[in-house]
Amino acid sequence: MTSSSPTPQAPVDLPVRSDQLAEAGVRGLTIAWVDNNGITRSRTVPISRLTEVAQTGVGITTLFAVFDSHDAITFEHEGLSTASGDVRLLPVLERITRLAGQPSFAWAPGRQRTGDGDTWPYDQRAVLEAQVQRAAAVGLGFRFGYELEFFVGRDTDAIEPAHHGPAYSAQALLECDEFAAALLGDLADNGLQVGQLHAEYGLAQVEVSLAASDPLSAADGHVLARQTIRAAARRHGLRVSFAPLITIEGAGNGCHIHSSVWRGEQNLLDGGQAGPQDGSGASYVAGLLRDLPAIVGLTAPSVPSLTRLRPGYFASAYAFWGVQNREAALRYVPSSSLLGAGSANVELKPSDASGIRIWRSRC
């Protein structure tokens, strides 16, 4: 798919969908959004209220826009400095998914609207939608794919690894075989296309790579994948952490973002083994490199994030781009005769899920 927009979905027949979910044993719909810290917040409503909530939403405080990563409220932003204020959270109906690992619940991303139904200025999803529309207005589309790295440990208060390596080995996954198998099944059942799963380089680290898709689908899939991973871990007596660092001395967890830019059916990043040398594809890479300090302020914002970015860990300590260079902040992945022109992309490596609670928070 080369379009920047999600594949059009058929209108949802709400009464029928609600009955189907209820008959399948679903009790609640969890409506999720990701706040300005990268933390997933949610509201859960009885599935019997689906038709009502699809129209009017459920109320949430405007102060979620000024929560910090420790659940404190800053009260520092003009217009969001009091406890007065409410917005409506509406489910994205075409994204409703029954959770394979939590069969009594369905999941959907949410949109935040004012009481009059208008887009709320602080709705994170709406910001992404606006950027996609801006790109489409000049004839450009994007594809994004996420690599999720996470630590897998026993459900104890100590850091007890669920596998002991070697890195990238089949032997490592034998120690958490049932979890890995269940996770692949759950991800597929939740409609997520997985490129690969493997034991990574870090302590008890596993990586799941999601197939590239349009920006909105990719963002939704990323959030759903994290929910799916946590649920699968819990069922097997395990805990996971997406934190940038689990131990100071070890390799940390990244959340690398692969992206490509398209004009119609043409991948503008296709430039052979040397990478794009001119035109829009080269401009895209140059723009990422130029704005890298600002980008990293969003994609790797925490103190552990910065500690993770050090030489020798393939963690992108250096601000440059390179062809297949895993120490580069921007790793250009060229197309090939085997994979085709559509495979060319650039990987943003200084990116992690540092908005996620660190190890001591429960799944």
C-alpha positions in Angstrom: 0.0 0.0 0.0 1.5 3.4 -1.0 -1.3 5.7 0.1 -0.8 7.9 3.2 -4.4 7.2 4.2 -5.8 4.0 5.8 -7.6 1.6 3.6 -11.3 2.7 3.5 -13.5 0.7 5.9 -17.1 -0.2 5.4 -19.5 1.7 7.7 -20.0 0.0 11.0 -23.5 -1.3 11.8 -23.3 -0.5 15.5 -26.3 -2.5 16.8 -25.1 -5.6 14.9 -21.5 -5.1 16.0 -22.5 -4.6 19.6 -24.6 -7.8 19.5 -21.7 -9.7 17.9 -19.2 -8.6 20.6 -21.7 -9.3 23.4 -22.4 -12.8 22.1 -18.7 -13.5 21.9 -18.4 -12.8 25.6 -17.1 -9.2 25.4 -18.1 -7.2 28.4 -16.3 -3.9 27.9 -14.8 -1.6 25.2 -11.5 0.0 26.2 -11.1 3.3 24.4 -7.4 4.3 24.4 -5.4 7.4 23.5 -1.7 8.2 24.0 -0.9 11.4 26.0 1.9 13.9 25.5 4.2 11.6 27.5 3.6 8.6 25.3 1.6 7.0 28.1 -1.5 5.1 27.0 -4.6 6.3 28.9 -8.0 4.8 28.5 -11.7 4.6 29.5 -13.7 1.3 29.4 -17.4 1.3 28.9 -19.9 -1.6 28.9 -20.3 -3.1 25.5 -24.0 -2.4 25.7 -23.3 1.3 25.5 -21.4 1.1 22.2 -24.1 2.7 20.1 -24.5 5.6 22.6 -20.8 6.1 23.2 -20.1 6.1 19.4 -22.3 9.2 19.2 -21.7 11.1 22.4 -18.4 9.7 23.7 -17.4 9.5 27.3 -16.2 12.4 29.4 -12.5 13.0 30.3 -10.8 15.9 31.9 -9.0 18.5 29.8 -6.1 18.1 32.3 -4.9 14.9 30.6 -3.1 17.3 28.3 -0.9 18.5 31.1 -0.3 15.3 33.0 3.3 14.5 33.4 5.0 11.0 33.3 4.4 10.5 37.1 0.7 11.3 36.9 1.2 14.8 38.4 -0.7 17.7 36.9 1.4 20.7 35.9 -1.4 23.4 35.8 1.2 25.5 33.9 -0.4 25.7 30.5 -2.7 28.7 29.8 -6.2 27.6 29.4 -5.5 24.2 31.2 -4.7 25.5 34.6 -7.8 24.7 36.5 -9.8 21.6 37.3 -12.7 22.9 35.3 -13.1 21.4 31.8 -14.3 18.3 30.0 -13.9 16.8 26.5 -15.5 13.8 25.0 -13.6 10.6 24.0 -15.1 8.8 21.0 -14.0 5.4 19.8 -12.7 5.0 16.2 -15.4 2.5 15.2 -13.6 0.9 12.3 -10.7 0.0 14.6 -12.7 -1.9 17.2 -10.8 -5.1 17.9 -11.7 -7.9 20.3 -8.5 -8.5 22.3 -7.2 -12.0 21.8 -5.4 -12.0 25.1 -8.2 -10.3 27.0 -11.3 -11.9 25.5 -13.7 -10.1 27.7 -12.7 -6.8 26.3 -12.6 -5.1 22.9 -10.2 -2.2 22.1 -10.4 0.9 20.0 -8.3 4.1 19.7 -10.1 7.3 20.7 -10.7 10.7 19.3 -11.0 13.7 21.6 -13.8 16.2 20.8 -15.2 19.3 22.4 -18.7 19.3 23.8 -19.9 20.7 20.4 -18.3 17.8 18.6 -15.4 19.8 17.2 -11.8 18.5 17.2 -10.1 19.4 20.4 -6.8 21.3 19.8 -4.9 18.9 22.1 -6.1 15.7 20.5 -2.9 13.8 19.6 -4.6 11.7 16.9 -6.0 14.7 15.2 -2.5 16.2 15.0 -1.3 13.2 13.1 -4.4 13.2 10.9 -3.7 16.8 10.0 -0.1 16.0 9.0 -1.2 13.1 6.8 -3.7 15.5 5.1 -1.0 18.1 4.6 1.2 15.6 2.9 -1.6 14.3 0.7 -2.3 17.9 -0.4 1.1 18.0 -2.1 0.8 14.5 -3.5 2.9 12.7 -0.9 2.1 9.6 1.2 4.1 7.8 3.9 4.5 4.4 5.3 5.7 3.7 8.8 6.8 0.5 10.6 7.7 0.0 14.2 10.3 -2.2 15.9 9.3 -2.8 19.5 12.1 -3.9 21.8 11.2 -5.0 25.4 12.6 -6.8 28.4 10.8 -10.0 29.4 11.1 -11.0 33.1 9.5 -13.1 35.7 6.7 -11.5 37.6 8.8 -10.6 40.7 9.9 -7.3 42.3 13.5 -8.1 41.2 14.8 -8.0 37.7 14.7 -11.7 36.9 15.3 -12.4 33.2 12.9 -14.8 31.4 15.6 -15.9 29.1 19.4 -15.9 29.2 20.5 -15.6 25.6 22.6 -16.0 23.5 21.4 -12.9 21.6 19.4 -13.6 18.5 19.4 -17.3 19.2 16.6 -19.9 19.0 18.0 -21.3 22.3 17.0 -18.0 24.1 13.4 -18.2 23.0 13.1 -21.8 24.3 13.1 -20.4 27.8 9.9 -18.4 27.0 8.6 -20.5 24.2 5.0 -20.6 25.3 4.9 -16.8 25.7 6.5 -16.2 22.3 4.0 -18.6 20.6 1.0 -17.1 22.3 2.2 -13.6 21.4 2.4 -14.4 17.7 -1.1 -15.8 17.8 -2.5 -12.9 19.7 -0.9 -10.3 17.5 -2.3 -12.1 14.4 -5.8 -12.4 16.0 -5.7 -8.7 16.8 -5.1 -7.9 13.1 -1.4 -7.0 13.4 1.0 -8.1 10.7 4.3 -9.1 12.2 7.5 -9.1 10.2 9.5 -11.0 12.7 10.0 -11.9 16.4 13.4 -12.7 17.9 15.6 -12.6 21.0 17.5 -9.3 20.8 20.9 -8.2 22.0 20.0 -6.9 25.5 19.2 -8.6 28.8 16.2 -10.9 28.2 15.3 -8.7 25.3 12.7 -9.6 22.6 11.9 -7.6 19.5 8.7 -7.6 17.5 8.7 -5.9 14.1 5.4 -4.7 12.7 4.8 -4.5 9.0 4.8 -1.0 7.5 1.5 0.7 6.8 0.0 4.2 6.6 0.8 6.5 9.5 -2.6 6.3 11.3 -2.8 2.5 11.0 0.9 2.2 12.1 0.3 4.4 15.2 -2.9 2.5 16.1 -1.1 -0.8 15.6 1.8 0.2 17.8 -0.5 1.0 20.7 -2.5 -2.2 20.2 0.7 -4.2 20.0 1.9 -2.9 23.4 -1.4 -3.9 24.9 -1.2 -7.3 23.3 2.4 -7.9 24.5 1.5 -7.0 28.1 -1.5 -9.2 28.2 0.4 -12.2 26.7 3.1 -11.8 29.3 0.7 -11.6 32.2 -1.0 -14.9 31.1 2.4 -16.6 31.3 3.5 -15.2 34.7 5.8 -12.7 33.1 6.2 -9.0 33.0 7.6 -6.8 30.2 9.2 -3.4 30.2 9.7 -1.1 27.2 11.8 1.3 29.3 14.9 2.7 27.5 17.2 1.1 30.1 16.7 -1.9 32.4 20.2 -1.9 33.7 22.8 0.8 33.4 25.5 -1.4 31.9 23.2 -3.3 29.4 21.8 -2.4 26.0 18.5 -0.6 26.2 15.2 -0.9 24.5 14.5 1.1 21.4 11.4 1.6 19.5 12.8 2.2 16.0 10.7 3.8 13.3 11.1 2.8 9.7 9.6 5.3 7.2 9.4 5.8 3.5 7.8 8.6 1.4 5.8 8.0 -1.7 4.4 9.8 -4.7 1.7 7.6 -6.0 3.3 4.2 -6.7 6.9 5.6 -6.5 9.0 5.1 -3.4 11.0 8.4 -3.3 13.7 6.8 -1.1 14.6 4.3 -3.8 18.1 5.3 -4.8 20.1 2.1 -5.0 22.9 1.1 -2.7 24.1 4.7 -2.3 20.7 6.0 -1.2 18.7 8.9 -2.8 21.1 11.5 -4.1 18.7 14.2 -5.2 15.0 15.0 -5.4 12.3 14.6 -2.8 13.7 11.4 -1.2 17.1 13.1 -0.5 15.3 16.1 0.8 13.3 13.9 3.2 16.5 12.4 4.6 18.2 15.8 4.8 15.2 17.3 6.6 15.2 14.5 9.2 18.9 15.0 9.7 18.6 18.8 10.0 15.7 18.5 12.5 17.2 15.6 14.4 17.7 17.4 17.7 14.0 18.5 17.8 12.8 15.0 16.7 14.9 13.3 19.4 13.4 15.6 21.9 10.1 13.9 21.2 11.2 10.4 20.4 13.8 9.9 23.2 12.9 12.5 25.8 13.9 11.0 29.1 17.1 10.8 31.1 17.3 7.0 30.5 16.8 7.7 26.8 19.9 9.9 26.7 21.9 7.3 28.7 20.9 4.6 26.1 22.3 6.7 23.2 26.0 5.7 23.6 28.6 4.4 21.2 29.0 0.7 20.6 25.4 -0.3 21.3 23.9 0.3 17.9 21.9 3.0 19.7 22.7 5.9 17.4 25.0 8.1 19.5 26.0 10.0 16.4 24.0 12.5 14.4 24.6 11.3 10.8 23.0 9.1 8.2 24.6 6.0 6.7 23.7 3.1 4.4 22.9 0.1 6.6 25.0 1.7 9.4 23.5 0.6 12.7 25.5 3.2 14.7 23.9 6.0 12.7 20.9 8.0 13.9 19.4 7.6 10.5 20.1 4.2 9.0 19.3 4.1 5.3 18.0 0.7 4.2 18.4 0.4 0.4 16.2 -1.4 -2.0 17.5 -4.5 -3.7 16.7 -6.8 -6.6 15.4 -9.4 -4.1 13.1 -7.0 -2.2 12.2 -4.5 -4.9 12.1 -0.7 -4.9 9.3 -0.5 -2.4 11.6 -1.8 0.4 13.8 1.3 0.6 13.3 3.2 3.8 15.1 5.1 6.5 15.2 3.9 10.1 15.1 6.4 13.0 17.1 4.8 15.7 17.2 7.4 18.6 13.6 6.5 19.5 12.2 4.6 22.4 9.0 4.1 24.4 10.2 6.2 27.3 6.7 7.4 28.1 5.9 3.9 29.2 6.2 3.2 32.9 9.5 1.7 34.0 10.0 -1.8 35.4 8.4 -1.4 38.8 5.0 -0.6 37.3 2.7 -3.5 36.9 1.5 -4.7 33.5 
